[in-house]
């Protein structure tokens, strides 16, 4: 069992609440965004829509996914 007294000690061991923060999420790659944006166009039957809107929607979705994990 780790030593968890309130007074600081030079030989105190780490406890479960003294962990390092998580690294920030990796931004999605160009290819990941392109694949997802393309899938939105395919879902619409390969008609209509805006490539820019698909791109930004895919980028937002992938960033949101990265933040969840």
For each residue, the residues with C-beta under 8 A, 3 or more apart:
1:
2: 12 13 14 15
3: 9 12 13
4: 15
5: 9 12
6:
7:
8: 12
9: 3 5 12
10:
11:
12: 2 3 5 8 9
13: 2 3
14: 2 18 19
15: 2 4 18
16: 19
17:
18: 14 15
19: 14 16
20:
21:
22:
23:
24:
25: 63 66 67 69
26: 66
27: 63 66
28: 32 33 58 59 62 63 66
29: 32 33
30: 33 34
31: 34 35
32: 28 29 35 36 62
33: 28 29 30 36 37 55 58 59 62
34: 30 31 37 38 55 58
35: 31 32 38 39
36: 32 33 39 40 58 61 62
37: 33 34 40 41 51 54 55 57 58
38: 34 35 41 42 54
39: 35 36 42 43
40: 36 37 43 44 49 54 57 58
41: 37 38 44 46 49 51 54
42: 38 39 45 46
43: 39 40
44: 40 41 47 48 49
45: 42
46: 41 42
47: 44
48: 44
49: 40 41 44 53 54
50: 53 54
51: 37 41 54 55
52: 55 56
53: 49 50 56 57
54: 37 38 40 41 49 50 51 57 58
55: 33 34 37 51 52 58 59
56: 52 53 59 60
57: 37 40 53 54 60 61
58: 28 33 34 36 37 40 54 55 61 62
59: 28 33 55 56 62 63
60: 56 57 63 64
61: 36 57 58 64 65
62: 28 32 33 36 58 59 65 66
63: 25 27 28 59 60 66 67
64: 60 61 67 68
65: 61 62 68 69
66: 25 26 27 28 62 63 69
67: 25 63 64
68: 64 65
69: 25 65 66
